[in-house]
Amino acid sequence: MLVLGRKKGETIVINDDIEITVTSVEGDMVRLGINAPKQITIHRKEVYLEIQEENKQATSNVINLSDFLSMRKK
C-alpha cells in the first residue's frame, strides 16, 4: 500500500485521468474530492463489498436452463 501525506487543497493523480483532492480535514474526518472519467465507478469500500455480496447471492440463485427444463417435465 502506498501511503501519501497531503494537506487541504493538495491533490494526487492516478493514471493521468483520476485526481483525488483533499477538500477538508476536520478532526479524524478527511473529505476527498474525486475527479475521474464517467465510465469509472467509485464506491466507498463498505458499499462496494455490499454490492459484491448481493451479486454473489443473486448468482447463487440462478439455475441451469437444462435443469429448469427437466424440472418442468416431471
Secondary structure as the mmCIF struct_conf table of DSSP 4:
data_model
#
loop_
_struct_conf.conf_type_id
_struct_conf.id
_struct_conf.beg_label_comp_id
_struct_conf.beg_label_asym_id
_struct_conf.beg_label_seq_id
_struct_conf.end_label_comp_id
_struct_conf.end_label_asym_id
_struct_conf.end_label_seq_id
TURN_TY1_P TURN_TY1_P1 LYS A 8 GLY A 9
STRN STRN1 THR A 11 ILE A 14
TURN_TY1_P TURN_TY1_P2 ASN A 15 ASP A 17
STRN STRN2 ILE A 18 GLU A 26
TURN_TY1_P TURN_TY1_P3 GLY A 27 ASP A 28
STRN STRN3 MET A 29 ASN A 35
TURN_TY1_P TURN_TY1_P4 LYS A 38 GLN A 39
BEND BEND1 ILE A 40 ILE A 40
HELX_RH_AL_P HELX_RH_AL_P1 LYS A 45 SER A 60
TURN_TY1_P TURN_TY1_P5 ASN A 61 ASN A 61
HELX_RH_AL_P HELX_RH_AL_P2 LEU A 65 LYS A 73
#
